[in-house]
Amino acid sequence: MQTPPGIPSTKRALGSLALILTGMSLVACPSDDGGDVGADEVGTDSSSSSSDTGPGESSSSSSSTDDMTTDPTDSSTTDTSTTDPTDGQECGNGLIEGSEVCDTGDLGGESCQSQGFGGGGLTCLADCTGFDTTQCTDCGNGMVDGDEQCDGADLGMAATCFDLNLGTMNEPLGCNADCTYDFGMCSGCGDAVITDPEECEPAGPLLDKDELNGATCQSLGFDDGLLACSMGCTFDTFNCYSCGDAVQQGNEQCDGADFGALTCADFVAPNMAPFDSGSLSCVDDCSVDTSNCSLCGDGVVSGAEVCEPGVLEGETCGSQGFDDGSLGCLADCSGYDTSACTDCGDGMIEGNEQCEGNDLAGESCNGLGFAGGGNLACTAGCLFDTSGCSNEFCGDGVKNGNDQCDCGNQGVNCTAAQLGNASCVSQGFSGGALQCNSPNNCQFNTSQCFSCGDGNINPGEQCDGANLGGATCVSQGFAGGGTLTCNNSCGFNTAQCVNVPNPYTLCVNPNQAITGAGPGINNPSNINVPVAGTVTDVNVSINALHTWPGDLDFRVIHNGVSRYVIDNPGQPASTFGCATDNITVTLDDEAAGGPVENVCNANPPGINGTRTPNNPLNGFDAGSMQGNWSLVIDDSFAGGDDGTLQQWCVIISWQ
């Protein structure tokens, strides 16, 4: 059932249904074009009817046209001298060309369903860059969306006629194609009395004709047609139609991109023969426009035709880039026939041409009077190009002709003008003094140029390859040492140098299981400090998940010094220690939060904050911070209450 925007009876039915089921009234939402949402579009998310794309689809095509420049001597192709992917394409001619996604009635086989919608009519955007899905609907996707009453087998909030006060629990509801309920199996439908949420009563034993309660196709928002009542007591608008809904119906020839079964072949050209190619278009009054249809040979350039025999649209050999000749039209009207055109570039010296390509007719710079010789060439207009000829000679101290440089007889101490403002850098080197081979051949002499990568530290370079000039990470200000290297620009690369912050913090995330009596002394979690320094203060942070943390001992070991930082917290104040899960704590000899052994919060984490350790950490002071720092965990209750060491950190102040 096709339903346009603005159907009052549908809103009445929806309102009654909502009052029955939820005690709340539903109102149809405005559609994108300002009208009310129709019965087949109730509840459709406006975002799914974007004029750009359907759900999950792209609004543009990645296809492109590779146009090649046509050889003027080729008699079978059209001269298209540009590689622009939009060259030659025309939006609105009914043919998908170049980067177009669609073109009027040519949708490339796409539909609302292929764009992810349930149904409706798909059209093409005016600029041919994507699809217009505003006439597509979600009704038909098998899921109740928005204000739909049902969708296929999904009956939404009701299942039987009893749910709507139209029958018994044994009488099932159905679902119409427009996603409204079908009351055909309800004993209340067919009793000749229109009862909400019924829209009408169908003809039957009690009625000679459908009772529509005064409704017509026009009152439901359609342009014209014959309204009927379905056996399910809902309006049957199959024979109603509206121009502009992208679905061809009734007396419409077409609507949007829907032409029914019509093609260009169903219409005749000016010579009264049927069109044989092209694409139909649909105008605003839903009548067919054949301007994009064509029949090669009818004497009228139309559709995708470029020309017709004898009809060249004012084009000539000259307008096609040739010098002269007779332009024709290809037999299929797809392009111009340039086989009879003549042009410079055809490989033959003709008329006033002096040369053709590499054919110089035996001439040279010397033959044309240039004492210095040089390289004679041919222009695109088939005339001599003497720009490479010269009356000068190498060694006269003036750069000219084909000279790269000319520094006179000595070739050194060149001026910028004698080198043509070139330098070692412009020649791809890092630096140095560019010289000239004059008076020998007036070409550059780069023997005094140098490059980064030659192994020598040249002016402006910090290093070159493995040659660091004795520099180290330490000499570059990195107290932690490391490996100094040289980059491709002959500058120092300090990425592997160690810049040791103070305090120096290192953390690990071992996610180590704390189970049974372990992990114990044989399975410590280690943090390796790679740099040297003298410890002045140490703090330790611990983050562990564990039920009943009072079972746990945490011991920090480094360079033979061992400190129990947490030792069965909560004991002996309570027999089994702290019972509140988890530990998130920082241990600091100078902490103001009190001893960690005395903390047990009512809620997790049981032990948190910044606390003083069980044994002070100052036992590590004055020692080297380099090497492994180990955290050993013992669990005094092997029968359960397991956990995980998520992270621990060592924070070292040093000198």
N, C-alpha and C positions, 0 to 999 in steps of 0.2 A: 504494500500500500504506500503510494507516494504522498507525503505530507509536507506542505510548505510551511514557512514561518507564520505564526499567529493563528492558532486553532483554539477558540474559546472552549469548545466542548471537551477537548482533551484536557485542558486545565481543570475543568469541572470534575472530570473523571479522576484525575490525579489528586485533586483536593479531597474528594470523597474517600479515595483509597487511603490517603495518608491519615484522615481522621479516624477511619476504622482501625488502622494498624497501630498508629502511634499517638493519636490525639493531637497531632500537629498538622497544620496546613502547608502544602507545598505550592510554590509559585513558579511558573516557567520563567527561566532567565532570559534576558535579551540575547539575541544572536549577534554575531559580529557586524551584520549589516543594519542593526537597529531594530529588527522585527522580533517577535516572540519565537522561541524555539519550537519547532513543529513536533508532532507526535512521534515521528521517527528519529528526532534529534534530541528529545528531552534528556537532560543530564549530560549531554556530550560535552566534554572538556574542550573549551574554545582553543586551548593550546594544541589540540590534535587536529584542528582545522586551519592551520596556518596556511597562508597563501604561498608559502615558500615550499614546504616539504611535508610529507606524511611522516608518521613515527618511524625513526630509524633510517630515513632516506636522506640522501644528499640533494641539495638544490641545484647542483651544477654537474656538468659532465666533464670527464677528463679527456674525451675524445678531441682530436684536433685534425686539421687538414694540412697536409704537407704539399704546398704548391711549389712547383719547380718553374724556373724561368724558361720559357719556350724558345727553342732555336728558331730564328726567323725562317729557316729553310724547311722546317717541319710542316707538312701540309695537313697533318691529321690532328693537331692540338691547338688549343686556344692559348694565346700569350698572356700569362699571368705572372708578372714580374716581381711579386711580393711574397714573402713567406709568412705574412701576418695571418694567424689562424682564423681571423674573422673575414679575410679577404674573399670576396665572391659570395659570401652568405648573405641572405636577405630574410630577416625576421618578418613573417607575415605572408610568405609565399606558399605555406602549407607543406614545406619539405624541411626535414631536419638536416642542417648543414653545419659544417665547421664545429664550433663550440656550443651550438644550440642544444638544449636538453629536449625541446619539443618545438612545434611550430603550428599554431592554430589547431586544425583538426588532426594533425599527425602527432600522436602521443607516444610513438615508438612501442606500441603494445602495452603501455602501462595503464593502470586503472586504480580506482580508489582502493580496491582490495590489495593490489601489489604494493601500494604505499602504506599498508598496515591498517587501513580502515575496514569497517564492516561492510559498507556499501556506499551508494551515492554516485554522483557524477564528477569525474576528474576533467579539468580543463588546463590550458596552458597560459602562463603569465604573458602579458602583452609584449614583454621584451625577450621572450623565448629562453629565458635563463633558468626556468624551473617550472614546477607544476603548481596550479592553484587548486588547493584541496578544500576550499571553503564550502563546496557542495558535497563533500564526503561526510559520512557519519560513522559513529562507532556502533550504531545498531547493526547487529549481524555478526558481531565478533564472539558471541557465545558467553559474554559476561555482562551482568547488569552494571551499567555505568551511569553516574549522575542521577537524573530523574527518570531513567527508564524503569518501567514496571517489571519487565522481564527481558530476556534475550536468549532465544533458542530454548535449551533445556534448563537454563537458569531462571527459575521463577521468582527470584528475589525474596520478598518478605511474606509472600503467601504461597500456599501449595494447593489448597482445595477451595471449592466454591463456598464451603462453610466459613473460611477465613474472611470472606467478603460479604457474608449474610445473603448469598445468592443460591444456597443449596446446602447439601450435606457434606460431611467429611469424606464420603465415598465418591463424590463427584469431583474429578480432577480439573484444575485450570489448564488452559493451553496458552500459547504465546503467539501473537500475530507477527507478521513480517515487520511491522513498524514498532516492535518492542512494547506493545500494549497487551494487556491480558485478553485472551479469548475465552468468553464465558459460554461457549457452545455446549459444553457438557453440564452446565449448571441448570438445575430445574427452574431457577428464576428467569433464565434467558429463554425467550420464546413464549412468555405468558401474555404478550401484547401490551405489557405495562413497562415503561422505561423507568428502571429503578437504579439509582446510583450504585456502583459506578458504570452502569450501562450507558452507552451513547445513543442507542437506537434499538428497535425491535424489528427482526426480519419478517418478511411475508411468510405465512404458514397457515395452519388450520384456523387460527384466530384472526389473521389479518390478510386482506386481499393484496396488499402491497406493503412495502417497507414503511415503517413509521420512523421518520427522520427528525421529528420534533422541530420541523421548519428549517432544518439545516440544508444547505446546498454546497456544491463545490466552491461557488463564489464566496459564500459566507465563511468557508473554512480557509479562505485566502488564496484559492486557485484562480486562474484566469477563466477557465471554463471546464465543461465536462459533465458527467452524469454520476451523482453521488448515490451510493447504495449502502445497505446494511448487511454486514457479514453474519453468518450463522452464529458467531460468537458475540453478537450484540455490540459490535464496534463499527465505526464508519469504515466503509470500503471505498477508498479513494482511487482505486485502480484506474478508473476511467476519468478521473480528474487530472488536469495538467496545468502547469505554470511555465511560461517562457522564462528562462533564466536559471532553472534549477539543474542544468547540465544533463538532463535526462529527456530524450525525445519521446513525446507522448501525444495522443490525440491528433489534432490537425496540424501539429508542428511538423515542418520538414526536417528540422534539426534542433538541437539545443546544446550550446557549448561545443564539445567535441563529439557528441553523439549524433550520428547521421542515420541511425537505424541501419538499413541495408544499402543506402544510397552511396554511390561513388561517382567520380567524374564521368564514367562511361554511361551513366544514366542521363546525361545532358549533352546537348549538341553544340558544336562550334559554329562560328558565323557562316561557314559553308554548309551547315545543316548535317554534317557528319558527326558522329559521337566523338567526344574527347577521348584520347587514348592514354593520357598520363596526367599527373598532377594530383592535387589534394583539394577537397572541398573546404570552404569556410562557412561559418554560420554567423549571420548578422543579428542585430539586437532583437528583431521581431521574429526570430526563429525561422527565418527563411534562408535558403541555400544561396551562397555566393560562389560563383564558378570562376572568379577572376584568377585563381591559382591553377585552374585546369588548362591544359594545352593540347593542341593537335598540330604537330609539325607538318607544314605544308598548306595550312589554311590561310597563309598570308598575314596573320596577326601574331605579333610577339606577345606571348602570354605565359603565365605560370613560370616555370623554371627555364623557359627558352631564353637564349641569348640573342637570337636573330631568327629570321625566316628567309628562305631563298628570295633574293631581291629586296628584302627589307632589313637593312643593316643599322637602323636607328641612328643614322648620321655618321657612323664609324667609317674610317678609311685606313689604308695601309699606313699613312702618316700618323693617325691617332693611335695606331697600334705599335708605334715606335720604329716603323720602317721608313726608308727614304722615299720610296715610290712603289707603284705597282697597282694591281687590281685585287681588292679584298672580296672574299666570298663568304658563304655560310656553310658550315658542315651539314652533312645530309641529315643528321638527327637533331639539328637546331640547337645543339649544346654549346656551340662556340663558333668563332670565326675561322675561316679557311684562309691562311696567309701564304699558301703555296705559290701564289702568283705575285707576292710582294718582293721587292728587291731592297737590299740594305748593305751598308758598310758592315763588314764582318762576315760576309758569306764566303770568304776565302779567295775571292777573285778581284783583281784590280780592274775597276771599270770606271768609265766616264772620267770625272775630275779627281778620282782617288789617286793619291801619291803612293800609297802602300796599303797592305792588308795584313794585320797581325804581325807575324815575323817575316813576311814577304816585303822586303824593302826595295824591290826592283833593282837590286844590284848596287844601290847607293850606300855611302858611308859618310861619317863626319868629314874625313879628309876630302872625299869627292864633292862635298858641299862647301868646301873652302875653309874648314876649321883646321888650322895648322897644328893645333895641339891634339887633334884626334878626339877620341872619346867614343861613347856608345850612342849610336843613332837608334831611335825607336819610332814606333808608329802610334799615333793617337787613336782614340776611339772613333774619331771622325775620319779616319783613313788619311791623315796628313802627317808629314814628318814631324817628329818630336826631337828637337836639337838641344834640349836642355842638358843632355849628357855629353854634348860636344864642347870643346874648349880651344881657345887660341893661346892659352897660357901653357907654361911648362913647369914640371916638378923641379924645385930648387930655386924658384924666383922669390921665395919668402912670402908668397901670398897664397892663401888657401882658396882654390877655385876649382871649377869643373868637378871631376871625380876625386879630387884630393881629399883624403881624410885630414891631412895636415900639410903644412909646408913651412918649415923653420929655416929655409935657406940651405946653405951648403953644410952647416955644422949639425943640424938636426937636434941640438940641445938648447937649453936656455930659451925655450919657446915662449912666446906671448900667448895670452888666452885666445886672441884672434887667430893666430897661426895654428892653434890646435882646435879651432872651431868651438871654443869654450868647453872642450872635452877635458876630462881628468881621469886619473886612475880609478876614482870612485865611479864615474859614469861608465867606465868600461868593465865594471863588475868587481873591482878590487876594493880592498879596505882602505888603501892609501898609497902614498909613494909619489914619485915624480914621473909624469907621462912625457915621453920623448917622441920624436918623429924620425922616420927613416930617410927623410929628404937629404941629399938630392937623388937617392936611389929610386924609391917608388912612392914617396909621399903617403905612406901608411903608418899607423901608430906603432911605436916601439914601447912595449910594456915591460921591458926587462928590469926597470927600476921600480915597478909597482909591486906591492906586496898584498897578501890576502890572509885573513884570519884562517888558521888551519895549516899554515906552513911550518908550525913548530917553533917559530921564533916570536918572541914578545916584541912586536913592533910599536912605534909611537901610537899612543891612543889605546893600546891593548893592555889589559891587566894580566893576561895569561894566554897561552896558546896550546890547546890539547893537553898533554901531560906536563907541559912546562908551566909550573906555577910560580916560578921566580922565587922559590923558597917560602912562599906564603902558606899558612895553615889556618885552620878554623880558629885557633887561639889567637893568631896574629890579626885575625879579622874581628876579634872581640867576642868570640863564643867561648865562654869559660868551660863549657862541657866538652869541648873538643869536637870530634867527629871527622868526617871525610870532606875535605874541600876539593871541588872539581872545577873544570872550566867549561862554560857553555859555548854554543855555536857562534856567539858574537864576541868571543875572546874576553868575556867578563867572568868574574868569579861566580860560581854556583854554590851557595851556602845551604842548600836544602838539606844536606846530610850533616850539617853542623848542629851541635846541641847547645841551645841557649837555655841554661838552667835557671828557672825562676826561683825566687826565695820568698816565701816558703815553696818547697818543691812537693807537688801532690801527684801521687800515682795511685790508680784504682784498678781493680780487676773485678770481673763479673763471672765468677766460676759456676754459679748455679749448682753448687756442690750439695749432694744429699747429706743430711744429718739424720742418721738412722742407727738403730741398735745402740752400740756403745761408741760408734765412730762419728766422723771419719778417723779421728785419733792421730797420734804422733806419726804414723806411717803414711798418712795422707794429708799433709799440710797443704794449704793454699798459699802460693808464693807470689810475691811481687819483687821483681828484679829492678834495682836502682842501678842504671848503667854508668852514672857519673860519680866522681869523687867529691868529697867535701866533708867538713867536720860538723857533726850534729850538735846543735845548740838547744833544740827542743823537738819533741815528737808528739803528735796527736794521732789517734786511730779512730776511724769511723767504721761501724758494722751495721749492715742491713740484712736481717735474716728472718725468714718465716719459720715459726716453730711453735707448736702447742706446748704449754707449760715450760717457759724458758728457764724456770728455776732448776731444771735438770742439767743445764749446760755450763761448761767451763770454756773460756776463750783465753788462749795463751799466745803472746807475740814473742818470736825468737829471731834474733839477728846477731851475727858474729859472736855466737856463744853466750849471749845475754838472753835470759828468758824472763818474761813478766806475765803473771796471770792478771789480765785486765778485767775479766768478769769471772766470778767463781761462785756458781750456784746462787744467783741473786735471790734474796728473800730468805735464805737460811742463815742462821738458825731461828730467825724471828718466826718463821712458819716451818713446819716439819719438812715440806717438800719444795719450799721456795715459791717464787712468783708463778702464779697459774694463768695469768692473762697473756694471750698469744702475742708472739712476734717481738722483734728487737729492731729499733731504728735509733741508734745512739752514736754520739761522738764522745770519745774519751780524751780528756785534757786535764793534765795535772793542775792547771790553774782555773778549772771550771768553777763557776759559782753555783751550779745546780746541785751540788752535794754528791755523795758517793753513789755510784751506780748500783751498789749492793742493796741500797735502801729503797730503790724505786720499783713500784709495781702498780701501774695505773689500773683503774677499774675497767677501762675499755682499751682495745688494741690500738697501737702497740703497747704492750705491757711495760716495756722499758724504752724510754725515748729521751730526747733532749741532749744537752751537753753536760756530761757528768765526769767526776773524778774516777779514775780506774781503781780496781781492787789493789793492785800493786802499782806504784808510781812508774811512769814511763821515763823519768829522768835517769834511770839506769843506763839508757842508751846515749845520754849526752856525752860529748867529747870524743865519741867514737866515729869511725868512718861511716858515712851513709851508703857507700857503694856495696853492692851485693844483694843477696836474697833476704827479704823480710818475710817471715813465715807466720801464718795464723793456724794454730792447732786447736781443734774443737773436740771436746770429750762430752759424751752424753751419758749421764749417770743412771738413766733409766732405759734399759734395753728392751723393755716389753711394749713400747709404743711411744706416742707423742713424738713423731718424726717431723722433719722440716727440711729447709733448704737455705744454704748460705747464698744470698743473691749477689751481694757486693761487699767489698771492704776496701778501705783506702788507708794509705799512710801519708801523713802530712808532716814534712820535715823542714824545720828551719835550720839553716847551715851557714857556715862561713868558710 
